């Protein structure tokens, strides 16, 4: 049980310039309390965390189609209420009138003093609600402070900028093996054969799961991808039993799931379609860091990763380019190589790269 904190006493009132005359003050009985401090009610914040953790028990239903890795609380007191007690006799009425005059005089002096104090140095007497809102929205620098260059008008990164950025992740990382489904639904935009899929992200990766899910939906439904010609359309769900699950996982966890389908992803730290399970495995190291073959073009590389592994799920096998200088087919193992047998292939992330 958390001990109840004792209320902090209010700060002593600031001295005012001047004050009521002594004859006003002498008119009050010792038991009278003309000024009463009013307090607001405290509010509590409630948390509503999203905690959808998915665990699957693979049921072999397909043969391995391969991947790049292989062939096969209490409120404060309320303000006083009710009618005031009647005054006793003529003296009481006289004291009541004097008290009212004293209150008016004191309030006028206090207000005048506050205005004078606030404007003496050119500052405003208090912050407005808009000022407080702006302060609350100021960017917080690492370590919890507001950085010197922080600006409330800083523009967040666009989707393209995020997709062109490399992220830190170890090549030998083995994560928890537990996955969270990215919440929400992204409707299928086309009218072809509809495939439903879920996006799972391994816990503890430190990567942006929402960005990954956005990339999968945008890539698969591109006219240059497997949605080409209206043949297919892809819809992301977060519940139920989808056709497959695209999973972003650490290298170690990727290797374990790919091994369930007889695939070895450890040699070149690659991804796979674990065809005997429901999971298409995307190696988080490759997603975060890219590959030598694509160099700085990491956005295109990420599109290739998605298209290549989902291509296996759709039944496509590995192929290579046949002529020097040609675009590599998306089903070529482009993480591993672009050149083979004296032929140089150019990187390509799309099944139908010339589609408009």
C-alpha positions, -999 to +999 in steps of 0.1 A: +000+000+000+013+034-009+013+057+022-010+086+019+009+118+014+002+147+038-010+178+021+017+205+016+007+237+035+000+266+012+028+292+008+027+322+031+010+352+015+032+378-001+034+411+019+013+438+004+020+474+001+000+492+027-031+475+043-064+482+061-065+507+088-062+494+124-098+505+133-111+480+106-090+452+120-101+460+156-137+456+145-133+418+140-139+393+168-111+367+173-132+339+160-141+354+127-124+341+095-132+365+067-109+349+041-112+312+033-087+295+010-105+274-017-089+242-031-096+224-063-102+186-065-073+164-075-076+142-105-060+109-112-047+096-145-057+061-156-035+039-178-049+017-205-019-001-220-022-023-250-009-057-243-018-081-270+008-109-270+006-136-295+020-171-293+015-196-320+018-234-320+030-242-355+010-270-372+029-283-402+007-278-432+031-269-460+064-279-473+093-255-471+093-231-499+126-215-489+138-179-483+170-161-487+184-185-462+178-218-480+163-235-509+139-258-495-069+093-048-089+116-024-104+150-032-095+182-012-120+197+011-149+214-006-155+252-003-179+263+024-216+264+014-249+274+029-264+307+043-242+328+066-251+328+104-273+358+115-255+386+133-263+391+170-278+426+178-269+460+165-232+455+172-232+425+151-248+444+122-223+472+126-194+447+126-208+431+095-208+463+077-173+472+088-161+437+079-175+441+044-157+474+040-125+459+053-127+430+029-132+454+000-103+476+011-079+446+016-087+431-017-082+463-035-048+468-019-037+432-026-048+434-062-031+467-067+001+453-051+001+422-074-004+443-105+024+467-095+048+438-086+041+419-118+047+449-141+076+465-123+101+444-142+081+441-174+069+406-168+033+393-169+017+385-135+009+349-146+012+324-175-019+319-197-034+285-204-019+287-239+016+293-225+013+263-202+001+241-231+030+252-253+055+244-225+040+209-221+044+202-258+081+213-259+104+185-271+123+167-244+160+161-249+177+129-239+181+128-201+146+144-195+155+180-201+143+204-228+172+208-252+185+242-261+176+237-298+142+221-290+113+238-308+076+231-305+074+235-343+099+207-351+086+186-380+084+149-374+101+126-399+080+115-429+075+079-439+101+081-466+126+096-442+121+069-416+124+042-443+157+057-454+172+056-419+193+028-405+186+017-369+208+001-343+204-036-338+229-063-331+237-090-357+239-117-330+208-107-310+184-133-298+152-118-284+125-131-261+107-152-287+074-135-277+055-114-302+031-084-301+006-080-329+005-045-343-030-032-335-054-020-361-066-028-396-054-017-430-081-025-456-073-041-488-074-014-515-079-037-545-105-061-558-083-091-567-078-123-547-077-110-511-050-122-487-052-113-450-021-111-429-011-100-394+021-082-384+039-094-353+069-077-338+092-095-313+091-078-279+122-058-269+136-051-304+133-013-299+122-009-335+091+010-348+064-017-352+039+007-367+065+018-394+071-019-402+034-026-406+029+005-427+058-006-450+043-040-454+009-027-465+023-001-488+047-025-504+025-054-510-003-033-525+020-013-548+013-018-586+048-030-590+044-057-563+023-089-561-009-067-564+001-061-600-028-059-625-054-064-598-045-100-594-042-098-556-049-074-528-036-075-492-054-066-460-037-063-425-057-075-395-048-079-359-071-106-347-086-138-360-068-163-383-051-146-412-036-163-442-001-157-429+018-136-403+046-113-413+070-114-383+098-089-375+122-108-352+157-108-339+183-129-358+183-156-332+145-159-331+144-158-369+168-187-371+147-208-347+115-203-367+131-209-400+147-241-387+111-254-381+109-255-419+144-269-425+159-236-434+193-222-422+194-184-419+225-182-398+252-182-424+244-149-440+220-137-413+190-136-436+152-139-436+129-167-447+094-179-453+089-206-426+065-224-449+055-252-425+043-225-400+021-195-404+051-171-402+070-152-428+101-142-409+119-108-415+153-107-399+153-075-377+190-071-382+186-069-420+156-046-416+175-022-394+209-023-411+204-033-447+229-052-468+262-046-486+245-053-520+221-024-516+244+000-499+227+032-489+194+023-507+179+008-475+143+019-484+145-002-515+162-030-497+133-032-471+108-034-500+128-062-515+128-081-482+090-080-479+084-088-516+109-117-517+097-135-486+060-130-493+068-142-529+078-175-514+045-177-494+027-172-527+046-201-542+076-185-561+110-201-560+145-186-564+157-173-598+186-152-610+191-126-638+203-140-671+221-111-688+248-087-677+233-054-665+198-067-661+176-060-630+178-088-606+145-107-602+129-100-569+132-137-562+169-136-565+188-139-532+198-102-533+209-100-497+236-125-506+247-115-541+240-095-572+267-110-593+269-146-604+288-166-631+303-134-645+270-117-648+263-084-630+227-079-618+213-046-607+193-044-574+156-045-578+129-047-551+098-053-573+082-083-591+070-060-618+094-030-618+082-014-650+045-012-639+030+022-639 
